[in-house]
Amino acid sequence: MKCDEALPSCKNCIRRKIECPGYVKPLKWSGKHEKIRAKPTSETVQAPEVTAASSQDHGVVDSAVGLLSAVLDNAREDGSSVHGLARVDSAGTNEPNVYEPQDDILKFEVNSGYNHLPSFPFERLDGPTAAWMLEDEQDPSVVPGLDDIIEDMTAEDMFVPEANLPLTTWSTSFADDNDEPAEQLISRYFQAACRIMSCFDSPSNPYRTDIPQASTMFPHLYHCMMSMTAAHMANFSGEMAMANLNHQTKAVNTLQEEMAKLAVHDSPITGTSAARYRILLGTIMLGMTSAWHDPSAYTLSHLQGARHLFKTWSAELGLVNEHGHAVILDREQSFIVGSMAYWEALASFLTDQPLDVLDYLEPCCSTPMEQNIYPNSWTGVSSPIFIRLAQVGILMRQKRVLQKVAFIKRGHAAEDPSILEDARTLHTKIMDCHLPPKEAMEETGDPNTPLSHLCDVAKVYRFIALLELYQAFPALLIELGTGSTSQRRASFGWGREGLVFDLATSALNILSELPKTSNVFTVLAIAYISAGSAIQPPLVGRKPGSSDASADNGLTAELDSVRQSKAVVRWWRDHVREQIIHIHKQLGFASIQRGAKLVQEVWNRSDIQSDMSANEQMPTAIHWMDVMIDQRLETLYG
């Protein structure tokens, strides 16, 4: 175990949650394999120690709530057109420099309105592991992997796009002298957390406006805000882990108190739907950020409670008509629907569950013609796509369970007819998913993330849903079309692999057009994991030139050989590697490190498989879900 030199405690030991032994004697580390890093121009200041609040610190909470209320009031009194918008300027805070980007790492450019990426030596981050992917002079043992690069990042590497909006300035005069941790968390919330919780950042972002406003009146929302902010800061400072646990515990307790108040009412009364909405909102905030600091600590128990709350809340408001279709939703209702759809999509890859568990969201897949499409913090402009993706994830896990059962009973895996029928029905629904009319969609109000970026996200996740469905159920490809061309392609084995590769590169190509300043990268982790993992070399027995190059399929075989050539695979992997690094810079989550490790492991295994000699039984492509389960890398990748 390598500790940080000459320190009694180090980041490696903190990350492993062990007491640092330090050095017994001075050692000199070899710099042979060190990665180049920019040096900060100024010394960083250690974060102040955060201690747990007292058991009944209502005074501290009231002070912090008053502080937050004052900031929001100041924003409302501002003469700008931004209503209820508050952002924190770190210049006037006591927040330590350890959380702020150093000047030579991220430089603010006034004209462009965003921060530049640090100068990363991407030419040294290639990380291929198979001999066929390496240049002649490369040694596979010394090439760094994607997960190694991600793990070495610190808070100084954070990429923070600037919104260029007329925002209020933070003033420490509002803070109580004894409430420095709360002041620090509120400051960080407006700087980073509220931006991370949305794929666009403007006055239309509820996490920047509506939710902070409500948190001044409802303690459970306040503690949810502080918990998620402390969880984010804990990725860079171990001292914040205690603050995270403190606010998380209070958030759960206050949520239980709010639910107990609702339980005394046997029937819905005036105001209960609003109270249930706030409880549901707090549950979503708490559940979706459970893996921000510790990826292994994610929990789906919050999701089960949120489902029950959503059903009751939806029934009270009559969001589904007698025909089983959703009625016209307002902005708040659309926000909750999209949040649940995105949460379900993330959770579907992590746990085995029946397909009908998502029936409560099925009415929301049919949008009324008169419905205004409000930009959603999680799903952009197409919540139905994420509902379909969640259904795909459930079927993927179901198939793996059924294959294991069949193998135990009969000694070989077999396709279950019922699940194939479910996949066929779902495929039809995905093909019928289309973007709503542009005139029905509302602009984001974010100059860095226009409406077109959200449309691109919808297209990408539609490709991802199809990609995963075809990998899990290759029989669907036979039904895609008829004719000799389809039959010829399927006959020499390039049907599924070729289409999957095309879908993956098409999704990546769309994403490559997005500027680094766009905020949609906050919801693209699953897309890059899925599409990036599909960038694999040809399977054993199906390498270029191995197919029958007859007069009929000769051109097709040549095109297929180019599709997954060494140069193409290497280029796309470099692109995915760079984008995952950028996502980690934008988010700073520990779960993104786990995603990077997952993608790298898929590449490693697929490269090894490609180097193996051909045998009679053709192997299948390496799938990221199998690697995730095998390596126990499950977490909420978002």
Beta strands, then each sheet from edge to edge (+ up, - down):
strand 1: 108-109
strand 2: 114-115
sheet 1: 1+ 2-
end
